[in-house]
C-alpha cells in the first residue's frame, strides 16, 4: 500500500510500492488531487470501451452505486447520482479540475470516450479530501496521456437516429516533451418513435405511438495536452473544450417543439510535481473554466436567456513520508467563481480551503489508519468536513476497509441566485451536510476479484427542489433524510479468452422531514435495485460481448404517487481486428436488443433498439533503421 501522496489518481495502485523514503523520490505523472486511500473505488478502462461507449456517462453507468439520469438520445444531457446523493453533490473532475460550477450538476454527455484513458469512480462522502462538492463521491476523468510513443489514431461511428461520431488525433514529441492533440465531433437527429400510455389510470389502456422530435444534437470539441520533465519537476498543460447545440424536447407530458440550448465551454490547467531534495513531493495546480450558455424557445419566454460562468483556482499539495510509517499531506487552495445572467444579480465569491491528512501504518503495513480534516470557505459560507478511515490487509488476498465522517456542501450560485427557465432560486438556503459511514470487504485472486460494501448517510438541511405553483420549482432545505445501501461487484477471468463481471446495488432512502406528506417516504429518482452483468470473450482478432443493465422502478415525486417503471436493457457487440500494423478495428453494437420502451427523469423517453458501427484506425511509425543504429552506438 502507498500512503496518500499520489496526485490526481483516485485509484489505488495495482502493484505494491515499498513504504520507504525512496518511494517519493520521483514525482508522479498525474494531477495533484489528493486521493482517499480507504475509499470504495471502481476504475473503468476507457481504451477498451470506445466502440461501445460514446461518452463518459456510458462508462460510469456500469459502476455500483451510480445512477445516470438520462434526457434520452446521443448528445442529450446526462447527470450522475452516487449513493443516493443528488447530481449537484457529485464532484466530476477532468484530471483533477472541477468541470461544473458550485451547486451545478456536470453533464457527462459533453466528454466523449475518445478523449479518455480511464474513469475512476470513488463512492461515499469525500468532502474531507476533495472539497464540498463531493458529498456523494468523486468521478475523475483521466485524459489520454502523451507517453513519448509517436502515433496517430482516428475512429468514426455511424448508426441509428442519423447519428455520426468521429475523433482523430496524434501523439508526438515536441519541444523536448510529449504532446497530444485530439479533435472530436458528434451529430444526431435524435428522432425516434416510442410507445406511450396517455391514460395510465386505466389498466389495459392501448399504448399510443409518438415521435420524439426536437431531440437533435450537434457537438464539436478538442483536447491538447503537453508534458515535460525539467530536472526533478514534471510539468503538464491541458486545454479542453466543446461547442454544442441541442434541442430540448422536454418530457412526454409537456413536450417542446422549439426550446434549444447552445453552449461553449473550456477548461485550462497547468500543473507541476517536484521531488524535493529534503524529501517529499510538492504538487501545484492552476486552472480556469469558462462556460457560456444560451437558452431559447419554449420554457424561456419570447427572448433568450444567456448565462456566462467563470471559475478559477490554484492549489498546492505537500506530501511526505516520516519515519517510514507516517504519510503526511497538507493542501491549500483558493479561487473564485463569477456569474453573469439576465437578472443582473451577477454574483461572485471567493473560495479558500485548507486540508491536513495523515496515514499511519501498523503491524508492518497490515493496518493503515488515515484521518483528514478540511475547512472550506465559499462566500459567506464556512463548512468543515472531517473523516477517519482504515484498511486491514488479511492473508490470502482478503482486506477490510471502513470509513466514517462528515461531508458538507454550501449552496451554489444556481441554487441561490439564478432563474433557469422553470427553476427559481432561493437566497435563504443553508449549507447541507451528511454524516456518512461505510464498511467493506474485498478478496483479490489472480483470476478473480470480489468486493461488498455497506453504507449509510444521514442528511441534514438537504437541498432539494420542490414544486412552486403553478408550474415552477424552487430549492428548499429539508430537515433530514436517510440513505442506506449495499454495493457488490466482482470480476472473473477463468481463461485468457473469457471475462465476466457483475455488480449489484441496493438503495433504501427515507425522507425524515416532519411533514405527513413526505415523512418516511422514498426520495425521488433513487431506484431501489440496480444490476449490471457483462460477459466478453474471444481471441485477439475477434471479441464478442453482451451486457444487461436492470433498474427497478423509481418514484419521481416525494408523495410516491408518480412512478417510472422498472427496465432491463440488453446490449451486444462484436469487434474484429483484421490488421494490426497499422491497427484497424471494426465494431458493431446493438443496443437495447429487446426494444424495451423506457423513460427516465420525469418522463423523458429513452431510445428504442439502435445499431451502431465503429471503424477505428491507429498507426505507430517505427523508428528508422539508421536512427536505431546511431542510438545503439
N, C-alpha and C positions, 0 to 999 in steps of 0.2 A: 504494500500500500504506500502511496505517496501522500505526504502532508499536503494541506490545501494551498498549494502555491502555484499550480499550473494555471495559466492565464487563458481565459477565453474558452477553453474546452470544458464544458459542463461534465462530459463523460469521464468516468473513472478509467484509468489506463487499462489496457488489456494485458499488459505484462508487468511483472513486479520490478520496481526500481529500488536498489539498495537505499536504505534510510541513512545516508551519510551526508556530510557537507558537500562531497563531490557531486551529489545529485543535483545541486543548484549551480554547478559550475558553468553551464551553458544556458543562455536564455531560451525559453520555449517558443516555438514558432507560431504562436497564436495570440489572440487578443487578451487584454488584461482584465477580463471579467473573473472574479473570484468564484471558484466552484464551491459546491456544498458536498463535502466528502461522504456524508452519511445519507444523502437524499435518495429517493427512489428514481431511477433513471432508465429510459429506453432510448437507444440510438438506432436510427434507420439510415442505411447506406443509400444515398440518392443516385450514385453512379449506376447501380444495377436496376433502378426502377424508372429510368427516364422514359422508357417506351410505354409503361402502363400508368404512370402518374404524371399529370400535366402541370400541376402546381403544388405548392407546399402543403395545401390542405389535404391532398390525397395521400401524402406521406404520413401525416400525423394522425389521420383518422383510424389507422390500424393500432394505435397505441392504447393500452388500457387506461381508463380514467379520462379519456379525451372524447369530447362530443363536438363535432363540427356542425355549425348552423349554416345551412346552405340556401342561398336565394335561388338556386336552380339554373344550371347551364354553364358552359365554358365562359370564363371571364367575369362571371357574376360574383357578388360579394360572398365571402365565406369567412366566418369568425370561429373562434375556438373557446370552449369551456373546459377547464381541468378540475377534476374532483368536485364538481358542483359549483365552483366559483363562476361568477359572471365573466363574459368575454373581456370586459374592461378591467378585470382584475387578474388577467393573464399577461405576463410580460413576454413580448416577442422581440428577439434580438437578431440583428444581422451582424455576425462576427463581433458581438458584444455591444452593438449600438442599438438603442431602442428605436423601433420602427413606427410607433404610434405615440401621439401626444398624451399628456396626463388625462386619465379618465376615458380614453378612447380605445375601442377595440381594433386590433390590427386586422386588415383584410388580407388573408393569406393567398387569395387568388392572384395577387399582384406579383408574387415571387414564383417564377417558373422553375421547374425541377432542373432544367438545363443549367441554371446558374449555381446549383448547389453540389457540394461534395457529400454532405451528410446533414442529418437533422437530429438534434438532441432534445429530448423532452424530459424535463425534471419536474416531478409532480409533488405537490404539497406546499404548505406555506413557506416561502423562500424569501420573505421580505428582509430577514436579518442579513442575508448575503447579497441580495440583488436589488433591494430597494422596494418602495411601496407599491409598485405595480405588480408584484409577484405574489399576491395573496393565494392564488390557486396553483402557481407554478411558473416555470420559465420554458420557453422554446427558443433554442439558439440555432439559427440557420447559418451553417458554415459554408461559405462560398468556395468555389473551386480554387485550388491552391496552385500557384505557379511554382513548379518543383524543379526547374532547370532543364527539363527534357523538352526540346522544341517539338511542337506538333500542331496540327490543325484538325478541326473537327466541325461537323455540321450534322443536323438532323431535321427532317421535315415530317409532319404528321398531317394526314388528311382523313376526314371522317364525317360522321353524321352531323346533321343540322348545319351543313355547309361550313364546317369548321376546319381551319388551317392553322397550324402552329409550326414555327420554324425557329432555329437558332444556328448560329455559326460563330466560330471564334478560333483563337490560337494562343499558344504559349511560346514565348521566345525569351532569349537572353537579351538584356537591354541595359546599357549604362552600368555594366558590372553587376547587375542584379537579374531578377526573374520577373517577367511581366506577363499578364494575361488580359485579353480583350474578348468580350462576348457581346453579341447583339442578338436580340430575340424579338419575336412578334407573334401576335395571335389575332385571328379574325373568326368570328362565328355569327351567323344569322340568328341562331338560337331559337328558331321556330319549330315547335313540335306539337303534336296532338296529345291530349290526355283526357282521361275519363274522370268525371266529377259528379258527386252526389249533391244535387242542388236542393234536396229536401231530406236531410239526414234524420229528421224527426219521424219519418215514415219508413218503417222497416220494409225491405224488399223493393224500395223505390228504384226504378230503372236509372242507370247512370247516363249522364249527358256527355257527349264528346265535344270538347272545346279545343281551341287552338291557342297556344301560348305565343303571343306577339309582343313587340317592343322589348325583346329579350336579347337583342344583339349586343356584341362587344367587339371593340377594336383596341388593340394594345400593342405598344412598341416600347422597347427599352434596351438597356445595355448595362454592362459592368466592366470596370477596368481595375486591375489590381497590380501593384508593384511591390516587390520585396527585395531587400538588400541587407547583407551583413556588413557592418562597418566596425571593425575591431570586435569588441565584446558586446556590441549593440546590434540588434536587428531592428530595422525599420520596415513598416508595412503601411502602404497607402491604398485606400479603397474609394472608388466612386461608383455609385449605383443609382439608377433611377428608371422611372417609367412615365409614359404619357398614355392616357387611356380615355376612351369614351364608351359609355354603356347605356342601354335603355333600362329604365326602372319599371318593370312590368307590374309590380305590386302583387298583393295576394289575390287569390281567385275571387274572394268576396268583394274586393274593391280594386279592380284592375285599372291600369293607367295606359292610355294609348300614346301619351306624349312625354311623360316625365323622363328626364335624362340626366346624366352626370358626366362631367368632364373633369379630369384630374391630372395634374402634373406634379410629380414628387421626385425628390432626390435625397440621397444620403451620402455624406462625405466624411471620411475619417482618416486619421494619421495616428499610428501607434508606434511605440518603441519598447524594447525589452533589453535590459542590460544586466549582465552578470557582474556584480560589484566585487572589487578586489578584497574588500573587507568581509565578503560573504553575503549571501542573499541575492535577491533579484529585485530590481526596480522596473516597474512597468508604467507607462504613461499612455493616455488615450485622449485625443481631442476630436470632437465630432460636431457636425451640424446637420440638421434635417429641415427640409422645406417641403411644403405641400400647399398647392393652390387648387381649390375645388369650386366648381360652378354647378349649381343645380337649377333646372328649369322645367317648365311644363306643369302638368297636374301635380297637386300637393303643394306647389311652391308659389301660387298666385300667378298674376299676369306677367310679372317680370322674371328676373333671375335672382338667385341667391348665391353670392360669391363669398368664399371664406379663404383667408390666407393664414397659414400657421407656420411658425418657425420655432425651432428648438436648437440649442447648442449647449455643449458641456465639455468639461475637462475632468480627468480622473488620474490619480496616481495611486499605485499599489506597491507596497514594500512587503516582501516575504522573506523570511529567513528561518533556518533551522538552528536551534540552540541545543547544545548538549546531546545531540543525537536522538532526542525524543520530543522536543517542543518545536512545532511549526507555527510561528507567529506571523500573522498577516495584519497589516494596517491599511486602510483605504481612506482617502479624502477625495471628494468630488464637489463640483459646483457647476452652475449653469443657469439658464433661464429659458422661459417659454413666452412667446408672443403670439397674439391672435388679432386679426383684423376681420370684422364681419359687419353685415349691413346695419345693425342697430348702433354702430359706432361706440359700443362699450369698450372695445379694443383692450381687453385685459392683458396684463403682463405680470410676471412674477419671477423672482429669483429662486434658485434651488441650492441647497447645501446638504451634504451628507458626510458622516464620519462613521467608520466601522472598524472594530477590532475583533480579531478571532485568534483562537489558539487551539491547536490539535496536539494531544498528548498521547504517546504510545506507552502501553504497559505490557508486561509479560512477553517481551521480545516481539512486540507488534501484534500479538494476538488480540489485544483490546485497544481500540483507538477511541478516545473521547474528544469531542470538539465542541467548543462553545463560541458563540459570537453575539455581538450586540451592535445595533445600528440605530443612529438617530438621523432622521430626515426632516428638513425644513423646506416647505414649499409655500411661498407667500406667507399668509398669516397662520398656516397650519404647521404643527410640530407633531411628529409621530415617532414612537420608539418601538423597535422590533428586536427582542432577544430570542435566542434559540440555543438548545442543547441537543447534541446528537452523539450516538455511539455506534461502533461497528465491532462485532466479535467474529474473528475468524476461527472456525472449528475444523476438526480433522475431516478428511475425505471430501473436501470441496464444499462443505456447508458453511454458511455465515448467517449472522443475525444483525439487523440494524434497527435502531429506534431513534425517534426524534420527538421533541416537544418544544413549543414556543408560541410566540405571538406574532402574527402578521398584521400589518396596518396599511391603510391607504387613505390619503386625503382625497376629497372630491376633485375632479378635474375641470378644466375650462368649459368643456362642452356641457357638463352637468350643472355648472354654476351660472354660466353667463350666456350660452349660445342658443338661439332659436333655430332649430333644424327641421323645417317643414312642420310636421305634426308633433314634434318633440319640443317641449318648453323647458327652460332652465329653472333652477331653484337656488337662489343665492344664499339660502339659510342652511344648506346641507352641512352636516358634521362628518368628520372622518369616520370610516368604518374600520373595525378591527375583528380579528378572529383568533381564538385560542385553538391551536392545532396540535395533533399528536398522531403518530403512526408507528406501527411495529411490523417488521417484515422479516422473512427468512428466504434464503436462496441456496440453491445447490447447482454447482457447476461441474460438468464432466467433459471429457474430451469430445464427446459426440452429442451432449445434451445440456440444456440449461433449464432451470425451473425456479420461479420465484412467486411469492404470495405476500401481499401487504394489506393490512387492515388500517383504516384511518378514520378520524373523527375531527370535525371542526365545529366550533360554537361561535357564531357571528353575533356581533353587537353593532347596532346602528347600521345595519346592512343597507346599502344604497341600491334601490331598485325603482323602476318606472311603474307608475300606476296610471290608469285612465283618469283623465281630467275632462269632464264633459264640456262640449258634446263629443268631439272626435279627436281630442288631444291627449297627450301623456306627459307626465311630469315626474321627475325623480324625487323620492322621499327617503328619509331614514326610517327603517323599521326596527322595532325594539330588539328582536333576536330571531335567529334561525339556527337549525342544526343540520349538519351534513355528515353522514357516516357511510362507510362502504368497504368493499373488498376488491382488490385487484389481483388477478392471477395471470401469469404469462409463462410460456415455455416454448422452446425450440428443440428439435431433434434432427440429427443427420445420421441415420443408420448406415448409409453408404454415401460415397462421394457424389453419386448421381441423384440423390434424393434428399430433400429437406422439407420439413413440416414445422409449422408454428401455429400457435393458438393463444388467444387471450380472452379473458372474461372480466367484466366489471359489474359489480352490484353496487347500487347507489340508493340510499334511503335519505330523504330530505323531509324536514318539517319546518313549517313557519310557526314560530313561537310568539308572533305578535299578539298582544292581548286584544284581539278583535274577533268576535264569534264568526265573522265571515271567512276568516283565514286560519284561525287557530288550529294547529296540528295538521293542517293540510300540506300537501306536497308543494314544493317550489316549482314554478313552471319551467319548461324546457330542460328538464332533467330526467331522461329516461331511466327506469329502474334497472334494466338489464341491457348489456351490450356484449356481443360475442363476435370475435373475428377469428377465422381459420384460413390457413393458406397451405397449399402443397405445391411444390415445384420440383422438377426433375428433368433429367436428360443428360446428353453428352455435351462436349464443348461447343459443337456447332449447331445443336438443336436442343432447345429448352422449352418445356411446356409448364403452365401454371394454372391454378384455379384457386379462387378465394370466395368466401362468403362473409357478409357483414350483416348481423342481425341486431336490431334495435327494438326494444319493447315500446309500447305506447307511452306517450308523454302528454301531460297537461300543458295547455297554453295560457291558462289563467289561474289565479290563486283560489278560486272557488271550486276548482275541479269540475267545471261544467263543460269545458271545451277540451277535446282530446284529439291528438294526432295518432292515427292507428300505428300498430307495430309494422315493421317491414323487414324483409330479408332480401338483400341484393347479392346476386351471384355474378362474378366476373371470371372470364377465362382468357388465356392468351398463349401465344406461341412466338418464339424468337428463333430465327435462323441466321447463322453467320457463315455465308458461303465463302468469304475471303477474309484473310487475317492480315495481309500486308499488301495494300492498305486494308484496314478492317472495314468491312461492310456488314451491317446487320439489317434485317427486315423483321419487323414485329407486327403481329396482328392482335388486336384486343377487342373482345366482345364484352361490353359492359351491360349489366342488368339483363342477363341472359333470359330470365323468366318473365321479362317485361312487366315488372311489378309497378303498379301505379301508386306513387307515394308523394307525400308533401312534407315540408319542413317549415320551421319557424311558425308563423301564424297563418299558414295557408299558401305557401309557395310550392307549386308542383315541381317535382324532380323529373329529370329527363327519362323517357322510356328507353327501351332497348337501343343500343348505339354500337356502331362498329368503327374502328379506327385502325389505320395502317401507318406505321412509322418506319422510315428509312434513315439509317444513321451511317455516317462516314467518319473515319478517323485515320490520320496518317502521321507517322512519326519518322521523319527522314533520318537515315543512318548517316553517321559521320563519314566523310570521305576517307578513303584508304590512306592517302598521303598525310592527312591530319592525324590519323591514328598512329602512323609510323613516327611522325615527329614527336607526338606526345609520349610515345614509348621511349624514344631516345632521351 
